[in-house]
Amino acid sequence: MSEVFKISKIRHDPYFNMPTAHLHPMYEIYYLQSGTRKIFLDDSIYILDRGDMVFIPMNTIHKTSYVNDRVHERIAIIFNDQAVPDIKSSASQVSFKKIFYSDPVIHIASVHRDYIEGLLNRMLSEYEQRDDYSDINIKNCLQELIIFLIRYKHHKSSEYIQNIDMADTLMQEAARYIRINYMKDLSLEAVAAHVNISPTYFSKKFKSSTGFGYKEYLIYVRIQEASDMLLETNESISEIALKCGFNDSDYFGNAFKKTKGLSPSKYRKNNKYM
């Protein structure tokens, strides 16, 4: 079960930042039980308060950081399709995908928090104090949680209200601009000009808001686009590299392997028919 499901509950001191942005080939559900946090997810920034829940799709970059001097406590579940077999094999899989790929943050109203936190704590207990029945109970609780969340989002019981400041709004706009124009010869100066701020301030603020340096994020976006093209087209690796903004195919190969852990050719071979 540890290969298809993980859960952790952590209480962090004030001013804690995740050291690096990261991604993983599994879904994640992040629940903020107390405090306030900022999360950069793909190309968007969200401010989270108690009761907010984030749905993070597979292979989607994310990083949390502090907003103020308050202690915070979060519960995070990481899992793949094998942990939710009944949902993935039924008509519910469409709704399951929807909760991860549209409106990734919801606010759990206080009236429902005891129920949500009860399910999360039951999974945590089963995960940490395992016996022969733990895997069954974890899968049951996880599927119960997801079914509740599908219904909850469908009825829009409590919607998340965005409240990021102007500087983060500009960095979010910059990240989205990079995603749209990743194939171009895109300089830091050009993106800073797009959001109408100085390159020096942009470089510093983009890093603090997203967890990425400018060039690091641009390469990540290009590699993600190249990954899709490797699996969805028969174009050569050199052609894909060029279309994704890499003028040097050797540099592309090295950057791809650093990000994905495999060369482009091995990634295509291993994943083409999955």
C-alpha positions as CSV (number, residue, x, y, z in Angstrom):
1,M,0.0,0.0,0.0
2,S,2.9,2.4,0.7
3,E,3.6,2.3,-3.1
4,V,0.1,3.6,-4.0
5,F,-0.8,5.7,-0.9
6,K,1.0,7.9,1.6
7,I,-0.4,10.2,4.3
8,S,1.3,12.6,6.6
9,K,0.2,15.2,9.2
10,I,2.8,17.9,10.0
11,R,2.7,21.0,12.2
12,H,5.2,23.6,11.1
13,D,6.7,26.6,13.0
14,P,6.1,30.2,11.8
15,Y,7.9,31.3,8.6
16,F,8.4,27.7,7.3
17,N,8.9,27.5,3.5
18,M,9.2,24.3,1.5
19,P,12.8,24.3,0.4
20,T,12.0,23.6,-3.2
21,A,9.1,23.3,-5.6
22,H,8.4,19.7,-6.6
23,L,6.1,17.3,-8.5
24,H,5.4,13.6,-8.3
25,P,3.6,11.0,-10.5
26,M,0.7,10.7,-8.1
27,Y,-2.4,12.7,-7.1
28,E,-2.2,14.8,-3.9
29,I,-4.9,16.2,-1.6
30,Y,-3.6,18.9,0.7
31,Y,-5.8,20.0,3.7
32,L,-4.9,22.9,5.9
33,Q,-6.2,22.2,9.4
34,S,-4.9,25.4,10.9
35,G,-3.0,28.5,10.1
36,T,-2.5,30.3,6.7
37,R,-0.3,29.3,3.7
38,K,0.5,30.3,0.2
39,I,0.7,27.7,-2.5
40,F,2.0,28.0,-6.1
41,L,0.3,25.4,-8.2
42,D,1.3,25.0,-11.9
43,D,0.9,28.6,-12.9
44,S,-1.4,30.0,-10.2
45,I,-1.0,31.3,-6.6
46,Y,-3.6,30.7,-3.8
47,I,-3.8,31.9,-0.2
48,L,-5.1,29.1,2.0
49,D,-6.8,29.4,5.3
50,R,-8.1,26.8,7.8
51,G,-10.5,24.4,6.1
52,D,-9.1,24.9,2.6
53,M,-8.4,21.8,0.5
54,V,-6.2,21.7,-2.6
55,F,-6.4,19.1,-5.4
56,I,-3.0,18.6,-7.0
57,P,-2.9,16.6,-10.3
58,M,-0.2,14.1,-11.2
59,N,3.1,15.7,-12.3
60,T,2.0,19.2,-11.4
61,I,4.6,21.5,-9.9
62,H,3.7,23.0,-6.5
63,K,5.3,24.7,-3.5
64,T,3.9,26.1,-0.2
65,S,5.3,29.1,1.6
66,Y,4.5,31.2,4.6
67,V,2.1,34.2,4.7
68,N,2.5,35.4,8.3
69,D,3.9,34.4,11.6
70,R,1.2,31.8,12.5
71,V,1.9,28.2,13.2
72,H,0.2,25.9,10.6
73,E,-0.8,22.2,10.5
74,R,-1.6,20.3,7.4
75,I,-2.6,16.8,6.3
76,A,-1.4,15.6,2.9
77,I,-2.5,12.4,1.0
78,I,-0.5,11.2,-2.0
79,F,-2.0,8.3,-4.0
80,N,-2.4,6.8,-7.5
81,D,-5.2,5.1,-9.4
82,Q,-4.6,1.8,-7.6
83,A,-5.7,3.3,-4.3
84,V,-9.2,4.1,-5.6
85,P,-10.0,1.1,-7.8
86,D,-13.8,1.3,-7.4
87,I,-14.0,4.9,-8.4
88,K,-11.5,4.5,-11.3
89,S,-13.5,1.6,-12.7
90,S,-16.9,3.3,-12.6
91,A,-18.7,6.3,-14.1
92,S,-17.4,8.3,-11.1
93,Q,-13.9,8.5,-12.8
94,V,-15.1,11.5,-14.9
95,S,-16.1,13.4,-11.7
96,F,-12.9,12.2,-10.0
97,K,-10.8,13.8,-12.8
98,K,-12.9,17.0,-12.6
99,I,-12.1,17.7,-9.0
100,F,-8.4,17.7,-9.8
101,Y,-8.4,19.6,-13.1
102,S,-11.0,22.3,-12.4
103,D,-11.2,24.7,-9.5
104,P,-8.3,23.1,-7.6
105,V,-9.0,24.7,-4.2
106,I,-12.2,24.5,-2.2
107,H,-13.2,25.7,1.2
108,I,-14.6,23.1,3.6
109,A,-17.3,24.8,5.7
110,S,-16.9,24.4,9.4
111,V,-20.0,22.2,9.7
112,H,-18.3,19.5,7.6
113,R,-14.8,19.8,9.0
114,D,-15.2,17.2,11.8
115,Y,-16.3,14.6,9.2
116,I,-13.4,15.4,6.8
117,E,-10.8,15.5,9.6
118,G,-12.3,12.3,11.1
119,L,-11.7,10.5,7.7
120,L,-8.2,11.9,7.4
121,N,-7.2,10.9,11.0
122,R,-8.6,7.4,10.5
123,M,-6.4,7.0,7.4
124,L,-3.5,8.4,9.3
125,S,-4.0,5.9,12.2
126,E,-4.3,3.0,9.9
127,Y,-1.3,4.0,7.9
128,E,0.9,4.4,11.0
129,Q,-0.4,1.4,13.0
130,R,-0.7,-1.2,10.4
131,D,-2.2,-4.7,10.5
132,D,-3.7,-7.1,8.0
133,Y,-6.9,-5.0,7.6
134,S,-5.3,-1.5,7.3
135,D,-5.0,-1.5,3.5
136,I,-8.7,-2.3,3.1
137,N,-9.7,0.4,5.6
138,I,-7.5,3.0,4.0
139,K,-8.9,2.4,0.6
140,N,-12.5,2.5,1.9
141,C,-11.8,5.8,3.8
142,L,-10.1,7.3,0.8
143,Q,-12.9,6.4,-1.6
144,E,-15.5,7.7,0.9
145,L,-13.5,11.0,1.1
146,I,-13.3,11.4,-2.6
147,I,-17.0,10.6,-3.1
148,F,-17.9,13.2,-0.5
149,L,-15.7,15.8,-2.2
150,I,-17.2,15.1,-5.6
151,R,-20.6,15.7,-4.2
152,Y,-19.4,18.7,-2.3
153,K,-17.9,20.4,-5.3
154,H,-21.0,19.5,-7.4
155,H,-23.3,21.3,-5.0
156,K,-20.8,24.1,-4.4
157,S,-21.5,24.1,-0.7
158,S,-18.7,26.5,0.0
159,E,-16.6,28.2,-2.7
160,Y,-13.0,29.3,-2.3
161,I,-12.4,33.1,-2.5
162,Q,-9.1,34.2,-4.0
163,N,-7.4,36.9,-2.0
164,I,-3.8,37.2,-3.3
165,D,-2.1,40.7,-3.3
166,M,-1.1,42.7,-6.3
167,A,2.5,41.5,-6.4
168,D,1.4,37.9,-6.4
169,T,-1.2,38.7,-9.0
170,L,1.5,40.0,-11.3
171,M,3.7,36.9,-10.7
172,Q,0.7,34.7,-11.5
173,E,0.2,36.7,-14.8
174,A,3.9,36.2,-15.6
175,A,3.7,32.5,-15.0
176,R,0.7,32.2,-17.3
177,Y,2.5,34.4,-19.9
178,I,5.4,32.0,-19.8
179,R,3.1,29.0,-20.3
180,I,1.6,30.5,-23.4
181,N,4.8,31.7,-24.9
182,Y,7.3,29.0,-23.8
183,M,8.2,28.1,-27.4
184,K,9.6,31.6,-28.1
185,D,13.0,33.1,-27.3
186,L,11.6,34.4,-24.0
187,S,13.9,36.5,-21.9
188,L,13.5,37.6,-18.3
189,E,13.4,41.2,-19.4
190,A,10.6,40.5,-21.8
191,V,8.4,38.8,-19.2
192,A,9.2,41.6,-16.7
193,A,8.1,44.2,-19.3
194,H,4.9,42.2,-19.9
195,V,3.9,42.8,-16.2
196,N,5.4,46.3,-16.3
197,I,8.0,46.0,-13.5
198,S,11.8,46.1,-13.5
199,P,13.8,43.0,-14.3
200,T,15.6,43.1,-11.0
201,Y,12.4,43.3,-8.9
202,F,10.7,40.7,-11.1
203,S,13.5,38.2,-10.7
204,K,13.4,38.5,-6.9
205,K,9.6,38.5,-6.6
206,F,9.0,35.6,-9.0
207,K,11.3,33.5,-6.9
208,S,9.7,34.4,-3.6
209,S,6.1,34.0,-5.0
210,T,6.5,30.7,-6.9
211,G,9.6,29.0,-5.5
212,F,11.2,29.0,-8.9
213,G,13.9,31.1,-10.5
214,Y,12.7,32.5,-13.8
215,K,14.9,30.3,-16.0
216,E,14.1,27.2,-13.8
217,Y,10.4,27.7,-14.3
218,L,10.7,28.3,-18.1
219,I,12.7,25.0,-18.5
220,Y,10.1,23.2,-16.4
221,V,7.3,24.4,-18.6
222,R,9.2,23.5,-21.8
223,I,10.0,20.0,-20.4
224,Q,6.3,19.4,-19.5
225,E,5.2,20.4,-23.0
226,A,8.0,18.2,-24.6
227,S,6.9,15.2,-22.4
228,D,3.4,15.5,-23.9
229,M,4.7,15.7,-27.4
230,L,7.0,12.7,-27.0
231,L,3.9,10.6,-26.1
232,E,1.3,12.1,-28.4
233,T,3.3,12.6,-31.6
234,N,5.9,10.7,-33.8
235,E,8.1,13.8,-34.3
236,S,11.8,13.4,-33.7
237,I,13.4,14.4,-30.5
238,S,15.2,17.2,-32.2
239,E,12.0,18.6,-33.7
240,I,10.3,18.5,-30.4
241,A,13.2,20.2,-28.7
242,L,13.1,23.0,-31.2
243,K,9.3,23.4,-31.0
244,C,9.6,23.7,-27.2
245,G,12.1,26.5,-27.3
246,F,15.4,24.5,-27.0
247,N,17.8,25.5,-29.8
248,D,20.4,22.9,-28.6
249,S,19.2,19.2,-28.6
250,D,22.0,18.1,-26.3
251,Y,21.0,20.8,-23.8
252,F,17.4,19.7,-24.1
253,G,18.4,16.0,-23.4
254,N,20.3,17.0,-20.3
255,A,17.5,19.2,-19.0
256,F,14.9,16.6,-19.7
257,K,16.9,13.9,-17.9
258,K,17.5,16.1,-14.9
259,T,13.7,16.9,-14.6
260,K,12.3,13.5,-15.5
261,G,15.1,11.1,-14.5
262,L,15.1,9.6,-18.0
263,S,16.4,10.6,-21.4
264,P,13.7,11.8,-23.9
265,S,14.1,8.5,-25.9
266,K,13.7,6.3,-22.8
267,Y,10.8,8.4,-21.6
268,R,9.0,7.9,-24.9
269,K,9.8,4.2,-25.0
270,N,8.7,3.6,-21.4
271,N,5.5,5.6,-21.5
272,K,4.2,5.6,-25.1
273,Y,1.7,2.8,-24.6
274,M,0.8,3.3,-21.0
